[in-house]
Amino acid sequence: MNGLIRILTAAAAVLAATVMTKATATAEATLTANATATAEATAKAEATVTTETNVTAEATAKAEEKPAAPLSSRTDNVRIARIEDRIKGYGGETFTIERPEPRKMETVHAEDFGMSEAAEDNTEALRKAVGYLREHPGTKFVIGKGVYRFSPFDPQRKTGVSTIALRGLKDIFIEAEGAEFVYGRVGTFIGIYDCNCLQINGLSVDYDREADPIDDVFRVVGTDPANKTIDMEFFLKKEISPNMQVQAITQCDPQTLTFGAKGSSKEWYAYINPNGIRSITEVSPNVLRLTHDGAASDVAVGETYILRHHVYDGTVFHLAEKSRNVTFSGVRIFGSPGMALIVGGRASHFQVLDCYMGVNPALEAKHKVSLGADAIHIANSNGCFRISGCDISRQGDDALNVHDGLGYIKSVSGNKLEMYASAMELCVGDTLSFKDSLFIETGRKAVITSADLSGTIKKVTLDRDVSEYVAAGFTAWNTGVDSGNYVISDNHFHENRARGLLLQSSRGLCKGNRFYRVQGMPIRIVMDIVPHLWQEGTGVDGLLVSGNLFDECDYGAWGTQIEISTNINGKPAGGIVFRNIEISRNLFRNPSGLLLNIDNVGNLDFIRNRVTGMKDIAPVLTGNKTEAVTIERNRFSK
C-alpha cells in the first residue's frame, strides 16, 4: 500500500510523549456508569482478589464502618486515617497503596466555591476549591450531581484547555458520583502534581463533541483512481461540513462500526502526511469528496471507515511530579481528543479501579470512538500500580502502554551526547546506563550535569568523558525511573484500534482479563526504536500472563495474538532482551494468525493454554535469539 497502511509498530509512543511534554508545559504555564465488570470478571475478581482491602463500593462502605488505624506521618501534626491496599503482584511481591479514609473528614461542597451547572466555565471556581484543599489536608470535597462545563470550545483553535492543576494535595477524597465534567479544548484537562493520598470517586468526564467532534463514520460510495478521489457518505448524519480536521482514517466493521474489519486493517494517518489531502468538497449534504495524493488508492466502494478528527490532542488526567497514593475509583471517561490518563514524572503507587473508558452508552448511536488515542499511557513513572475491574473500549490506540523511554545516541563528543529521546525523562543528577548497538549492556554509567531538551535532538552533558566506550547507535536509559511492578486484573478490553496491552516494563502480573475483538494483537511485549519517531521499552524481566480470555482478537489481521519482539532502527537486538515470561492457563477463542511470535526472549514458558477455533495456521513462530523456550501441554480444538 502507498499511504493507506497497516501500522504494525508502536507509532503512538512518540506522540504520547509529545502529549506528555506539552501537557506538562501547559500545566506549568497555566497551573492545573461506574464501570461494571462483566459477570464473569466480577466472579473471577471475587475468587482471586489479592488485596487485603477490597476496593469495590461494598468494601469501601465496610471500611467506613470500621476505619483503619491512623498512620503517623501527617502534616501539621494532624493524624489523618488512611486505608491501606496491599497488592500482591508478580512472584508474590507486595506493594501498598494508601487511600484517604473519608468517614471523619471535614466535608466541603463544590457550590461553596462557586461551581454551578449554570456556569459557562467552572475552571476558576474549581481552582479556588483546589486552593482550599491544598491548605486543608484531610478534607472530603463533594461535587453534587449535574453537568459542569469547563474551557468552552474555541472555534478558531487558538487556545488550549485551561489545565486545572490539583497540585500539592494530601489526604483528599473527592466524591463526585453523579457529577459530569464537560470540557471543550485540547490539552491536559486535569493535572495531578505532587499529590499524596488522593482519591477521585465517581466522576464522569466527556469532551464537548457537539461543538468539536472526535469522530465520524463514512461508507465509500465512489472512487476515481485516475483523479485520486473518494466519495464518503456520512450515513449517520443528514449533513456534514467539508471544513473539518482529518487526522486519521481507519477501516471499521460495517455492522458494529468498531475499529477493524474482519481480516483487514486499511488505515491512513493524515497527520503524518497532512499534505496528502488535497481538498474536501461537498457532493451532497452528507456526502463529501476527498481528493488525495494517492494515499487512499486502496479503498473500495462499500467499505466503511472511522474518521478521527483528533488523535493525540491531550489527555483528561495527567499524573506526574512524583505524585503517589492516587486512586481513581468508579471514574467514567466518555471522551477525549487524546488519552484518558497519562502517567509520568516518576509518579508511583497509583490505581485505577472499576473505571469505565468508553463511549457514553446513552450516545452510542451517535458516537463510535471514545478516545482519540491510548486509554492509559504510563512512561517514566516509578511503578507500583494496579488497574483492576475496568471496562476499556473503542479508543483510537492501545488500551494500555507501559514503558520507560530510551535515548538513541546520534553523536558523542567527550562528555556531551546528542540523542533522539522523545519519550525519555532527563534531569540533572540522573544516572544514565548505556547499551551497545545490539542492545547489550556495556556496564558503563554517567551522571547528567546539564540537559537541553528543547529540540528534537536532546543535548546532554555528563560528569565524565564517555567517548571511549559510547558511540553513535548506542542507547541510553535512565536508571532513576522504573515503571515496573504492576497488576492488571479482571478488566474488559474490547473493540479498540491497535493493541490491547503493550507491556514493556518488568515484574508484571496480567490475570483474569477479557480481551474481545481487539483490532491487533491483544498483548505486545516490545523494545522499539525508530530514531526520529519513538524510542521505548528498556526490556522485560518477569511477566506472568495467566487466566485471561482472548476472544476473536487480532480481528483486523495484524498477525499474531502475542508478540515479543525488538527493533533498533530496522534491525533486531543482538541478545536476550526479555526474560522470565510465563503465558499459561489462558483461553484463546477463535484466534486469527499466529498464537505467538517471539524474538530475543529467554526463559519463556507457553504452557497449559487452551485454544478453540484454531484452524490450519502455524501457532508459534520463533525467530532471532531465543533460548530456553518451553511450549507444551497446550490443548487445541476446532
N, C-alpha and C positions, 0 to 999 in steps of 0.2 A: 504494500500500500504506500501511497505517497504521503498524504497527510492524515488520512482517516486511519488511525493506527490502533493496535492493541498495545497498551502500556503494560509491560510485564516487570517493571522495575519500580523502585520506591521514589518516584518523582516528586511525591508530596513533601519529602523531608526538607529540601531547601526552602520551599515556600512556607512550610510550617515554621522553620527557623526564622524566616524573614518576618512572618507574623509576630513571633515572639519578640524579635528585636524592635519592631515598630510599636508593638503593644507596650513594651517597657518604656520606650521613648515617650509615647503618648502619655503614659501614666505619670512619668516624671515631669512632663511639661504641663499637665492639666490636673494632677492628683486624681485618684480613682473613685396525670392520672396515676400520683404515687405509682411508680412502675410496678405493676402487678406481675410477678413472675408466673410462668405457666404452672399449671398444677403439678406437672412432672418436676419442674425445677424447684418448686416450693417443697414438695415432698422430699426431694433429694437434699435440699438445704437443711430441712429439719432432721434428716437422718445423719448428715455428715458434718454438721456445724462444728467448727473448731475453735470458736471463741468462748471465753469464759463469760462474756456478757453478750447475750443475743441483741441484735440491733433492729429487730422489727418493732413496729409500733407497740405490739403487745408487750415485748420485753422492756421497751422504754418506759411504759406505764408501770411495769413491775419495779423497774429501777427507781422510779419516782416514789413509789410506795416505801421502798427501803433504800434510802440514799447511801451512796458509797462513803467510806471513811474519808475525811478531809486529807488532802495532801499538804505538805508543809510549805513548799516554795511558792509564795504568792507575793504580789506587790503590796506595798503599804502595810505590811504585817497583817493583812486580812487573810484568813484561812478560808478558801473557797473550795467547796467539794467538787471533785471530778470523778467521772466514771471511767474505769479502765477497760478497754477492749484488748484482750490478749489474743493475738492471732498466731496460729501455728502454721508455718509456711514450709518451704522446701526442706526436706531432710529433718523435719521436726524443729527447725529453727524458729524461735518465737520472738515476735516484736510486739510492742504495746503502743496503742493509740489512745490518747485521753480525750474525753468529751466533757463539755460542761454539764453540770447537774442543775437543771433549771428549777427544781421544786421550790427552793427557798431564795431564789434570786429576786432582786428588785426588778419590777416589771415597768417598762415604759412602752408607749404606743406610738406608732408612726404618725398619727394625726397630731400628736403633741408637738411635732416638729414641722407641721405644715403639709405633710403628704396628703394628697387628695385625688380621688378618681376624676374630679372635675379639672384638675390642673393639666395644662398642655405639656408641661415639663416638670417632673418632680426631682430633677437632678440636685438642685441646691437644697431642697428640703431633706433629701436623703443624706447629703453631705453634712448637713447640720446635725442630723441624728448620729452619724458616724463620729463626729467630733465629740458628742456627748459620751458615746460608748467607749471611745478611747480613754476618756478621763474617768470612766466608771466601770472597771472590771467587775465581773460578777453580775451582769445585767442581762435580763431577758427582754428582747426587743420584739414586740408583737406588731405585725403588719396585718391589718384587717382584710377581710375578703373583698375582692374587687379588682378592677383593671387599672393599673397605674402606668402613665406614659412618661417616656424619657427620650431625650435627644431626638426631636422630631426630624423626619426625613428632609434633607436639603436637596431639592431637585437639581441644583447646579453642581452637586457633589463637591463643593468647595471646602467643606469641613467634615471631620470625622466625628465619631461618637465622643461625647464628653465623659471620659472614664471616671467612674466612681471608685475611689480608692479606699478599700477597707484596710487601712494601714495602722499597724501597731495595736490591734485589738487583742485583748486577753480575757479568757473566760467569758465569752459572749455567746448567748443562744439566740438565734434569730428564728422566730416562729412565724411562718408565712403561709400556712396551709390555707388554700383558697384564694391567695393573692397571685396576681399575674402581672409581670412587668413586660411592657411592650416598648421596644426601642427602635429607632429608625435610621441610624447612621452606622457606617462601617468603623471597625476598630475594636479595641478592647472595651467591653461594656462595664464589667465589674472586676477590678483588680484586688487581689488579696495578698497583701505585702507585709512581711514582718509580723505575722499574727501567730498567736499561740493559744490553742484550745478555743476554737471557733466552730460552731455548728450552724448550718443553714438547713432548715427543715421545711419541706412542703412547698417551696416557691416554684411557680411556673414562669417561664420566660419565652417570649416569642419575638421575632423580628416583624416589623411593620410591612408585611407582604403586600398589603393593599396599595401602599404608596410606592414600594420598591420590591417587585417580585424577586424571589430567589430562583424560581424555575418556571418553565413552561414545557408542554409536551406537544410534539407535532408528528404528523404522518407525512411521508414523502408521497406527493401526488403527481410529481412530474420531474423529469430530469432532461437536461440538454447538454450532453458531454461536449459538443462542439463549442457551445458558448459558455460552458462551465457554469451552469446554473442548476439549482434545485428549487422546486416549489414545495413549500412547507405549509400544510394545513394544520392550524392550531385548533383541533376539533373540540377542545374543552371550553373554548371561548367563542363568543359571537363576533368579536372584533379584537384586533391587536395592532399596536403601533409598530411601524418599522424602525422607529427611533429607539432601539433597545441596545443594551450592553450584552454582548455574547462572549462568554469566557470558555465554555466547554460544551460539546455536543456528544452524547453517549447513547448508543443503541440500547433500547429497553424492551422488555417483554410486552408484546402487543396486547395481551389480556390483562395482566396485573399492573402494567405501567410502572414496573420497578426496574432498577438497573439490571442490564444484561439480558439479551435474548438468549434462548437456549442454544448453546453451541456456537455463539457468535458474540464478538465484543468490538464492533466497529466504534471508533472514537476519534474525535478531533478536538485537540486542545487549542482553541483560538488564542488564548492569552500568550501562549508560547510563540505563536506566529500571528500577531494581530493584523499584519498586512495581508494575510490570506483571505480575508473577507474584503471583496472589492466594493460591494454595495448590498443593501437590503431594500427592496421596494415592495409596494403593495400591489397584489394582483386582485384581491377581493377583500372584504372586511376581515376575514380570518385566515387568509392565505397570503403568504409573503414569498417573494422570490429572492434567493440568496445567490449572488454571483461571487465565485471563489477563484482561487489561483490554481485549481487542480486538486486541492487538498480533500475535497469531498467527492472525488470521482468514483468512489466505491459504493456510494449509497444507491439503493434500488427502490423503485416505486413499490409502495406497500409497507416498507419498513417504518418502524416507529422509534422516535428518539426523544430523550430528555435533553432540553437545552438549559444550561445553568447560566444565569446572569451574574452570579457571584461564585467564586471558588475559595480563595484564601484571603478573604476580606475581614479578618479579625476573629474574635472569639467572645463568647459570653462571659466566661470566667478565665482569669489568668492568675495562677497561684505561683508565687515566687518570693524572692528576698528572704530565703531561709525560714519561711513560714513552716509551722509544724503543728501536729494535732488538729488538723482541719477535717471536718466531716460534712459531706453533702448527703442528706437523707431525704428520700422522697421528693427530690427535686425533679421537675419536668421541664425539659428544654424542647420546645416545639419547632424552633427555627433559629438559624444564624447564617449570615452570609459567609461565614468561615467555619470555625470549630465551636464545640461546646465548652471544652475545658483544655487549656494549655497549662502544663506544669513545668517549671524550670527554676532557675535561680536558686538551686540547692535546697528547695523545699523538700520536706520529708514527713513521714508518719501522717499520711492522709488517707481518706477512704471515701468511696462513692458507693452508697448503699441504697438499694431499692429505688433507683432513679430511672427515669424514662427519657430517652433521647430519640425522638421520632416525630413524625407528622402528628399534629393535633388530631385525634380520632374524629372530632366533630367536623373537621375540614378536609378529610381525606379525598372527598370528591373533587376538590379544587386543587390541592397541593400534593405533589408526588415526591418531593425532596424535603428532608428535614434540615440538613446542614450542607453548606457548600463544600466542605472538606471533611477531615477526620472528626470523629466524635471526641476522642480523648488523645492528646499528644503529650507524651512525657519525655523530656530530654534534659540532661544535665541537672537532674534532681539528686537527692541522696536517698531515694528509695523508701523502703518500708511502707508499702501501700497495699490497699485492698480494694478490689472492685467486685461487688457481690450483689446478686439479686436484681440486676438491672436489665432493662429491655432497650436495646440499641438497634436502630434500623434506619434505612433509607437515606443514609448520609452519602455525600459525594466522594468519600475516600474511606480509608480504613476505620474500623471500629476503635482500635487502639494501636498506637505505635509507641513502644517504649524503647529508648536507646540513649546512648550518650554520643556526643559529637566527636569527630576526628578532624585532624588537620592534615591535609595532603601537601607536602612541602614542595614549593616551587623553586626556591633558591636558598642557599646558605652562604653567609659571609661572616666568618668569625663567630661572634656571639649573636648574630642577627639572622632571623628567619623571615622569609615571606612564604605564606601558605594559604591555600584555599581552606576555609574553615567556617562555612556558612551556618553550621548548627553547633558551634563549639563555644563554651564559656571560657574566657581567658581573662584572668585577673592577676594583678601584681601580687607576687607571693605564691602563686600556684606552681606546682611542680609538673613538668611535662616528662613523659616517658616516651621512648622512641622505638618504632619497629621499622625494619628494613623494607625494601621494595617488594618483598614477598610476604610481608606482614608477620615476620618472625621477630620476636623480642630481641633487642640489642643489649638490654641490661643497662643502658645509659639513661641518665636523667639530668634535668637542668631546671632552674627556678626562673620564672618570669620576673624581670625587673621593670619593664615597661611594655605597653601594648597599644598599637594604633589599629583600631577596629573599624575605621570609618569607610574603607573601601571594600571592593570585592576581595582583594588580596589583603589578608591580615598581616601586619608587620609586628614582630615580637622581638624584644631584646632580652637576652638571657644573662645569667650571672657567670657564664663561662663560655669559652670558645668550644663549639661543638663541631666545627668543620672537619675534624679528622675522623669522626665516626657517624656523622649525619650528612645525607646527601639529598639532592632533588629526587623525588619519587618515594622517599620515606614517609612514614606517617607519625604523627604525634597525638598523644591522648593525655587528657588532664586527670591526674591521679586524685584530684580533690573532689571529683563527682563520681557517683555510682548509683545508677537508678535501679539496681538490683534489690532482691529480697522482697518479693511481692506475691500476692494471691489473687487469682482471677477465678471466681467460683459462682456457679449457679446463675449465670446470665443467659440471656437470649439475644444472639447476634443474628440479624437476618436482613436479606433483601437490600444489601448496600452495594455500592460500587467498590471495586478493588478487593482488598483482602479483608479478612476478619481481624486477626491479631498479627502484628509484627512484633515478635518477641526477640529483642536484641540485647537484653541485659541478663545477668546471671542470677541464679538462685530464685527461680520462678516456679510457681505451682499453678497449673491450669486444670481445673477439675469441675465436673458436673455441669458444664455449659452446653447449650444447644446452639448449633450453627445451622441456619437454613437458607438455602439459595443465595449464599454469598457469591458475587459475580466471579471472583477469582479464587485463589487458594484460601481456605479458612485460616491457616496458620503458615506464616513465613518467618523463618529464622535466618537472618542475613547480616552480612557486613558488606556495605555497598559504597563505592567511591567513584563518582563521576566528577572530576576535579572542578569544573566550572559550574556545577549544579548542586550536588549534595555529597556529603561525606558523613556516614553514620554507621554505628554498630561496632563496638570495641571487642566483640566476641562474647560467647556464652559459655559459662562453666556451671552446670547444674540447672536442669529443667525437667519437670515431670508434667506430662500431658496425659491425663488419665480420666476415664469415666465420662467422656464427652460424647455427644451425639453430633455427627456431621451428616446432615440431611440434604441431599441434592446440591452439594456445594461444588465449587468451580463451575457454576451454572453457565457462565459465558465462555468456557473452554480456554482458560489461561494455561492449563497444562498439568496441574497436579493438585492433590489435596494438601500435602505438607511439603514445603520446600525448605531445604537447608543449603545455603549457597554463599559464595563470595564473589565480589567483583572489585578489582582495583584497576580502574581506567581501562576496562575491557579485558582484563586477564584475571584468572583465579589466583587466590593466595597460594603460597608455596608450602604451607604446612597445615597443621590442625588448628582451627580457629574456634571450633565448637566441641565441647567435651561434656561427658556425663549427662546424656539426654535419654530419657525413657518416655516412650509413647506406648501406652498399654491400656488394655481394657476399654477401648473406645469402640463405638459403633459407627461404621461408615455405611450410610444408606444411599444406594443409587448414585455412587460417585461417578464423575467423568474424569477421563485422563488417568494419570498415574496416581497411586496412593502416596508415594514417597519419592522425592527426587533430591539426592543428597550429594554434597561435596564438602571437603575439608572438615570432616567430623570424625571424632574418635570416641569410643565407648558409647555407642548408640544401641539401645535396645528397642526394637519394634516388635512387641510381643503381646499375645493374648488379645488381639483385636478381632472384632467381628466385622465382616464385610458382606453386605447383601446387595444384590443387583449388579455385581461386578461381572462384566462380560469378558470377551476375549481381548483384554487390554493388559499389557505388562504392568504388574502392580508396583514395581520398585525399579528405580534407575539409580545406580551408584556411579559416581564419576571420579573427579580429581581428589586424590589424597584422602582416602577413608581408611580407617583401621578399627579393629575390634567392634565390628558391626554385627549385631545379632538380630536375625529376623526369623522368628519361629513361633509355633503354637498359635498362629492366626487362622481363623476359620472363614471360609468363603462360601457363598451360596448365591445362586442366580434368582 
